[in-house]
Amino acid sequence: MAQQYAANVDSLIYNAIAESKIPGAVVCVVENDHISYLHAYGNRQVFPDTLPMTVLTQFDLASLSKCVGTGMAMMTLIEKGLVDLNDPITKYLPNYQPYVYADGTMDREQKIVDFLTHTSGMPAYASYTELLKDEPSASPARRKELLLMHMGNVKRLAPAGTDFCYSCLNFITIQYVIEKLTGLSLNEYVEKEVFRKLDMSNTCYYPIGSKPSKGIVVAPTEKISMMEVAVPSILLLNGDAKRWGNQRECYEGIVHDPLAREINAGVSGNASVFSTAADLAKMAVWMFHPEKKGPFSAATLQLMLTVPEGYESFGRLLAWDRSSDYSGCKGNETSNLVACHTGYTGTSMVIDMKKKVAVILLTNRAHPDDKGGVGILRKAVADAVFSNF
């Protein structure tokens, strides 16, 4: 089957490289229980040196981490009966009190399901410079505390469960719930309960502090700015602050997302997983065959991939997307049983549960100046593949 779409995919990727939309890419197609296509294109780095892309390249997944890391971890807790989708967030994070609007009306309590579907009313993001304005030298633990306090009191955009607003704060909230329940950091729990059970040995948080497998390299993202407010907490926590301040370096093995990097020390619910295309393929294969050993049961996977009752108008699954305004990466040729997600750095994953085909597109479009673009490319690659099934 790969012969029917390979030439089209190759042409799309090479054109994007020629137009400076991306420095390079890895494309992986999964059919049922195996990888049918895996190819590397272009370069993983073009500044300060040029280095070729390989299929063993680890990418900063950015928001794709919400699905393959945080979302999967939360589903394991739901399966164990430790969390219910309708639990109020105050059961775990008491500072998240129902919001009182200017006219005196009070919001209902936010539920776990609201955060997993981006309907909690939380704003999209938070400025780490504002969070650290009065405490620029705050310890890593204090930085997380500052963010937790901010999220519990931030002005809501809409009453919980009434509107969709894609928000990184939703999944950082889920992270803090996971950490409180398990007593482990998010990376420790996810690596033990998700990645290890799927044999995803080249997937991790904070790869700069890990010993990589043979041949594994990391694709850098943006150039490091000399205007940063402080040494990132990720480097403070790992005793590696000496890496900071070389203007010619890019973020390489250090998460690109500012909240993940500066506040959550490189382990964050909204971003910070690094992975290879082949490792993500293992997750897709398991999703097609959940009867095999994995992080949770087929029934819990079905729950994850079902739009919750009462939330149909938003088009969101639990952690994953199906038909919201953010689902353009799926293209026009997928079935109605698709799960998809993208990442700011240039990553995307589209999984068609009916066709049992997955398309994984990994680029580092933010390298080196955060000027690349993959919106059109994602859709075109998906259409080039899924139209054959």
Secondary structure as the mmCIF struct_conf table of DSSP 4:
data_model
#
loop_
_struct_conf.conf_type_id
_struct_conf.id
_struct_conf.beg_label_comp_id
_struct_conf.beg_label_asym_id
_struct_conf.beg_label_seq_id
_struct_conf.end_label_comp_id
_struct_conf.end_label_asym_id
_struct_conf.end_label_seq_id
HELX_RH_AL_P HELX_RH_AL_P1 ALA A 2 ALA A 18
TURN_TY1_P TURN_TY1_P1 GLU A 19 SER A 20
BEND BEND1 LYS A 21 LYS A 21
BEND BEND2 PRO A 23 PRO A 23
STRN STRN1 GLY A 24 GLU A 31
TURN_TY1_P TURN_TY1_P2 ASN A 32 ASP A 33
STRN STRN2 HIS A 34 GLN A 45
BEND BEND3 PHE A 47 ASP A 49
STRN STRN3 LEU A 51 PRO A 52
TURN_TY1_P TURN_TY1_P3 VAL A 55 LEU A 56
STRN STRN4 THR A 57 ASP A 60
HELX_RH_3T_P HELX_RH_3T_P1 ALA A 62 LEU A 64
HELX_RH_AL_P HELX_RH_AL_P2 SER A 65 SER A 65
HELX_RH_PI_P HELX_RH_PI_P1 LYS A 66 GLY A 71
HELX_RH_AL_P HELX_RH_AL_P3 MET A 72 GLU A 79
TURN_TY1_P TURN_TY1_P4 LYS A 80 GLY A 81
BEND BEND4 LEU A 82 LEU A 82
TURN_TY1_P TURN_TY1_P5 LEU A 85 ASN A 86
STRN STRN5 PRO A 88 PRO A 88
HELX_RH_3T_P HELX_RH_3T_P2 ILE A 89 LYS A 91
TURN_TY1_P TURN_TY1_P6 TYR A 92 TYR A 92
TURN_TY1_P TURN_TY1_P7 PRO A 94 ASN A 95
HELX_LH_PP_P HELX_LH_PP_P1 GLN A 97 TYR A 99
STRN STRN6 VAL A 100 VAL A 100
TURN_TY1_P TURN_TY1_P8 ALA A 102 ASP A 103
BEND BEND5 GLY A 104 GLY A 104
STRN STRN7 MET A 106 MET A 106
HELX_LH_PP_P HELX_LH_PP_P2 ASP A 107 GLN A 110
STRN STRN8 LYS A 111 LYS A 111
HELX_RH_AL_P HELX_RH_AL_P4 ILE A 112 LEU A 116
TURN_TY1_P TURN_TY1_P9 THR A 117 HIS A 118
BEND BEND6 SER A 120 SER A 120
BEND BEND7 ALA A 124 ALA A 124
HELX_RH_AL_P HELX_RH_AL_P5 TYR A 128 LEU A 131
TURN_TY1_P TURN_TY1_P10 LEU A 132 LEU A 132
BEND BEND8 LYS A 133 ASP A 134
TURN_TY1_P TURN_TY1_P11 PRO A 136 SER A 137
HELX_RH_AL_P HELX_RH_AL_P6 PRO A 140 ASN A 153
BEND BEND9 VAL A 154 VAL A 154
HELX_LH_PP_P HELX_LH_PP_P3 LYS A 155 ARG A 156
BEND BEND10 LEU A 157 ALA A 158
TURN_TY1_P TURN_TY1_P12 ALA A 160 GLY A 161
BEND BEND11 THR A 162 THR A 162
HELX_RH_AL_P HELX_RH_AL_P7 CYS A 168 THR A 182
BEND BEND12 GLY A 183 LEU A 184
HELX_RH_AL_P HELX_RH_AL_P8 LEU A 186 VAL A 190
HELX_RH_PI_P HELX_RH_PI_P2 GLU A 191 PHE A 195
HELX_RH_3T_P HELX_RH_3T_P3 ARG A 196 LEU A 198
TURN_TY1_P TURN_TY1_P13 ASP A 199 ASP A 199
TURN_TY1_P TURN_TY1_P14 SER A 201 ASN A 202
STRN STRN9 CYS A 204 TYR A 205
HELX_RH_3T_P HELX_RH_3T_P4 PRO A 207 GLY A 209
BEND BEND13 SER A 210 SER A 210
HELX_LH_PP_P HELX_LH_PP_P4 PRO A 212 SER A 213
TURN_TY1_P TURN_TY1_P15 LYS A 214 GLY A 215
STRN STRN10 VAL A 217 VAL A 218
BEND BEND14 GLU A 222 GLU A 222
STRN STRN11 LYS A 223 LYS A 223
HELX_LH_PP_P HELX_LH_PP_P5 ILE A 224 SER A 225
TURN_TY1_P TURN_TY1_P16 MET A 226 MET A 227
BEND BEND15 VAL A 229 ALA A 230
HELX_RH_AL_P HELX_RH_AL_P9 SER A 233 LEU A 237
TURN_TY1_P TURN_TY1_P17 ASN A 238 GLY A 239
HELX_RH_3T_P HELX_RH_3T_P5 ALA A 241 ARG A 243
TURN_TY1_P TURN_TY1_P18 TRP A 244 GLY A 245
TURN_TY1_P TURN_TY1_P19 GLN A 247 ARG A 248
STRN STRN12 CYS A 250 CYS A 250
BEND BEND16 GLU A 252 ILE A 254
HELX_RH_AL_P HELX_RH_AL_P10 PRO A 258 PRO A 258
HELX_RH_PI_P HELX_RH_PI_P3 LEU A 259 ILE A 263
BEND BEND17 ASN A 264 ASN A 264
TURN_TY1_P TURN_TY1_P20 ALA A 265 GLY A 266
BEND BEND18 GLY A 269 ALA A 271
STRN STRN13 VAL A 273 SER A 275
HELX_RH_AL_P HELX_RH_AL_P11 ALA A 277 PHE A 288
TURN_TY1_P TURN_TY1_P21 PRO A 290 GLU A 291
BEND BEND19 LYS A 292 PHE A 296
HELX_RH_AL_P HELX_RH_AL_P12 ALA A 298 MET A 304
TURN_TY1_P TURN_TY1_P22 LEU A 305 LEU A 305
BEND BEND20 THR A 306 THR A 306
HELX_LH_PP_P HELX_LH_PP_P6 VAL A 307 PRO A 308
TURN_TY1_P TURN_TY1_P23 GLU A 309 GLY A 310
HELX_RH_3T_P HELX_RH_3T_P6 GLU A 312 PHE A 314
TURN_TY1_P TURN_TY1_P24 GLY A 315 GLY A 315
STRN STRN14 ARG A 316 ARG A 316
BEND BEND21 LEU A 318 TRP A 320
STRN STRN15 ASP A 321 ASP A 321
BEND BEND22 ARG A 322 SER A 324
TURN_TY1_P TURN_TY1_P25 ASP A 325 TYR A 326
HELX_RH_3T_P HELX_RH_3T_P7 GLY A 328 LYS A 330
BEND BEND23 ASN A 332 THR A 334
BEND BEND24 ASN A 336 LEU A 337
STRN STRN16 VAL A 338 GLY A 343
TURN_TY1_P TURN_TY1_P26 TYR A 344 GLY A 346
STRN STRN17 THR A 347 ASP A 352
TURN_TY1_P TURN_TY1_P27 MET A 353 LYS A 356
STRN STRN18 VAL A 357 THR A 363
TURN_TY1_P TURN_TY1_P28 ARG A 365 ASP A 369
BEND BEND25 ASP A 370 ASP A 370
HELX_RH_AL_P HELX_RH_AL_P13 GLY A 375 PHE A 386
TURN_TY1_P TURN_TY1_P29 SER A 387 ASN A 388
#
